[in-house]
Amino acid sequence: MLNRIFVSLLRKLFESSALMNIAAVKSLLSALHQLSSQHISGSSQLSVQQIGSISFSVERMTTILVNNLHRRCFLYLEHSCRENNLYESVMVF
């Protein structure tokens, strides 16, 4: 029961990102990106827990982006690739 309540509250948090200001949405996307990236970098074999964290992050980033498609400004999720020093940027508008 408590688990369902927690899951429901988490879902509402990400769905309500459409009501947040742009800086808050960028911070939320950045945090989720960092969560998924920390499990991917430098690991050839991923544990079930790492795969779950990556899956959670990607699903939530997708939810946030879908719920913010109505915005007329750009959202950027920026990160640098440590291994090859590339600067990548994903732009959604």
Buried (B, 14 or more C-beta within 10 A) or exposed (E): EEEEEEEEEEEEBBEEBBEBEEEEBBEBBBEBBEBBBBBEEEEEEEEEEBEEBBEBBBEBBEBBBBBBEEEEEEBEBEBEEEEEEEEEEEEBE
